[in-house]
């Protein structure tokens, strides 16, 4: 499982797909989700705008499993 660190309250599923290189541009997210099964916390998800927050687990078959990690309160970057 790979961690995806975010510095906002949430990211969208479409953003995560791009961050994981499952797609090469944000415009491909709708097509990707129509053609592939993606699981968020064990449930199938097709909404590219689905908000992903700290602790969410995303499984993209043939690509990987990812855990969203939010930064501690007050911290502004991952470094």
Backbone torsions as a table, in degrees:
resi	resn	phi	psi	omega
1	UNK	NA	134.7	-179.6
2	UNK	-106.7	138.8	177.7
3	UNK	-87.6	138.8	173.7
4	UNK	-115.9	109.4	-177.9
5	UNK	-89.0	131.2	178.6
6	UNK	-119.4	151.2	179.3
7	UNK	-114.3	20.8	176.1
8	UNK	-127.1	175.0	179.6
9	UNK	-64.2	-32.5	-178.3
10	UNK	-158.0	164.8	166.5
11	UNK	-129.4	162.9	178.2
12	UNK	-90.6	161.0	177.1
13	UNK	-59.5	-38.6	177.5
14	UNK	-59.8	-41.4	178.2
15	UNK	-64.9	-41.0	179.8
16	UNK	-64.3	-40.7	178.3
17	UNK	-57.7	-39.9	179.3
18	UNK	-70.3	-42.3	-179.4
19	UNK	-61.9	-31.1	-178.1
20	UNK	-91.6	2.9	-178.5
21	UNK	64.5	21.4	173.4
22	UNK	-68.3	-30.9	176.2
23	UNK	-132.1	158.5	-178.4
24	UNK	-96.5	-16.2	177.1
25	UNK	-146.7	155.1	-179.6
26	UNK	-59.5	-30.1	-179.7
27	UNK	-66.2	-17.4	-179.7
28	UNK	-83.9	-9.2	-172.5
29	UNK	-63.4	-40.5	-180.0
30	UNK	-61.6	-48.4	178.4
31	UNK	-60.2	-46.9	-177.4
32	UNK	-57.7	-44.9	-177.6
33	UNK	-71.5	-24.5	175.0
34	UNK	-75.2	-30.6	-174.3
35	UNK	-98.7	-14.3	-174.5
36	UNK	-132.5	150.2	175.8
37	UNK	-90.3	129.0	176.1
38	UNK	-125.8	137.4	-179.4
39	UNK	-112.4	133.5	173.5
40	UNK	-117.3	117.2	-178.1
41	UNK	53.1	39.7	175.1
42	UNK	84.7	-2.7	180.0
43	UNK	-114.8	140.3	179.9
44	UNK	-61.9	136.2	-177.8
45	UNK	-135.3	132.9	179.8
46	UNK	-122.2	-0.2	-178.2
47	UNK	-88.1	115.4	-179.1
48	UNK	-66.5	-22.1	179.1
49	UNK	-89.4	4.0	179.2
50	UNK	-55.5	126.5	-179.1
51	UNK	-80.3	127.3	178.6
52	UNK	-108.1	129.9	-175.9
53	UNK	-123.0	173.2	179.4
54	UNK	-47.8	126.1	177.1
55	UNK	96.9	-14.3	179.5
56	UNK	-66.6	142.4	178.4
57	UNK	-113.1	126.1	-178.6
58	UNK	-118.5	126.9	177.4
59	UNK	-113.8	122.4	177.0
60	UNK	-116.6	101.6	-177.6
61	UNK	-52.0	140.8	-179.1
62	UNK	69.7	0.7	178.1
63	UNK	-120.3	-50.1	177.9
64	UNK	154.1	-179.9	177.0
65	UNK	-117.9	135.7	-172.5
66	UNK	-131.7	142.6	176.0
67	UNK	-117.0	129.5	178.3
68	UNK	-81.0	127.2	179.7
69	UNK	-119.4	117.8	176.4
70	UNK	-88.0	153.0	178.2
71	UNK	-77.3	150.6	177.6
72	UNK	-59.1	152.7	179.0
73	UNK	-52.4	134.0	177.6
74	UNK	89.3	-17.7	178.9
75	UNK	-84.1	137.6	-173.8
76	UNK	-108.8	-10.3	176.4
77	UNK	-151.4	171.1	-173.0
78	UNK	-82.7	2.6	-175.8
79	UNK	-109.0	NA	NA
